[in-house]
Amino acid sequence: MELLGSTLTATYARPKTSHFLPAISTMASSYRNTQPALAMNPSANLWRTNSYYKSSGPIPTSSSIQRENLDLVRAKTMFYPSNRTALTTRYTPDDWYKSNQSNYRESESARKSAERLRRDTVRMMQDKEQLTRRTQESTSKNIGERLNDIVFWKSELSHEIDNMVTEIAALTEVKRRLERALAETVGPLQVSQECLYHREKRMSIDLVHDDVEKDLIKEVEVIKSCQERMRRHLDRAIAQLASNRAAQHELERDISDKVTAQRIDDRCHHLRNTSDGIGYYRGIDRLDPSLSLPDSWSKFTDDNILRSQSERAASHKLRDEIEILLNTTSNEMWNQFNNVNVAFTNRISETADAKNSLQTHLAKTLQEIFQTEMLIESLKKALRDKECPLKVAQTRLEERTRRPNVELCRDNPHHRLVSEVREIEDTIHKLQERLMEAENTLQNLVKTKVTLEHDLSVKANSLFLEQEKCMSMRKSFPSMPRLVGYS
């Protein structure tokens, strides 16, 4: 607040203003300086009663109240010339002159600002016109460069598509050969399984897993392994063909997109300010439908080409692997066929030695059964020995839960008791697992013992099965060309 003037009884004030004129208090002070106020009693302005300053004094009497009322009446009826001057006068001639000068300065400043704005606007329009022309030329140049990039990538895609089509045809032919070779392995597998089936008719101890059976099983495994590898390579060939066609599809779709983009960009490249079909599209500059950047755009096509090249390389490698596989599997099956025939011949002379070998195994089995039973007893005793320590630890924990109030503290003894219980329970769990394993082992040993004891009593049926049944079937085998897929 700013002082405007004062009387004997009050002070006038108003809020400050932000305009350029001086405060009214300045004029009031200037008038007071030119025309001093009349002399007055210094005590005349102090008309307030004593109770105004002494709120906690004694209760005023009726005579004092009357006296104060008379003083108030006299104070309200007093007039001074200075009061009228302060209330009616607003500005001085000096303020009036300053106000005019301020208006002049503001007018001159506004004219200069308008002139500067006019010059700057004309220069800006010229600059923007040149900038617009350069920008349009640069945009047309960029579109032309973009068209060159599209043409380049189109040629690369077209070349890669031709290579991929050739590779797909080559892989399809190799796949047909692989399918024929896989079909030729059915007959040898059936012969090997029939031999195993007849040898299963041996009685008791002669149902031994001997070299003949091993070689027969190995022959079955070799044929099945060859079949599995063939199927796996066949699946790989099918998957590779699918990947090749997928890569070809991506290339064709990419080149189709490139053709569309080239047509659109070529039309945009030939658009001018006088061209037909141009128009306003409000807000199109704020719309960003882009899915890629220049680097990601070229990288996308490059990745498609690299993927196609990678698939072609994988396809070529797979064709080589299939060729190697066909030669390898045919050699493996022929070699194993000869090994089985030799093993059948040797097995007939080894029948006498089989009995002694079985008796040796039986003795070892009985010893292992005894040791396993002793181990089971030791494990059971160890489990019984762990019951009392576990009870003690758990009882201590249960007793300590009855401590009152704040004494129920999770202290070091509590942590150690918990750890002790967990250690004992873990030990019991491990001992129980070992006990179960030992009991399972014991059962297996007992079964083996019974089998060995029973098989020692019979051997008469084996020679007939091996000589008459098995060797009579192993007289034919597919030729090498048929095993590599040629008809």
Order of alpha helices (4+ residues) and beta strands (2+ residues): beta-beta-alpha-alpha-alpha-alpha-alpha-alpha-alpha-alpha-alpha-alpha-alpha-alpha
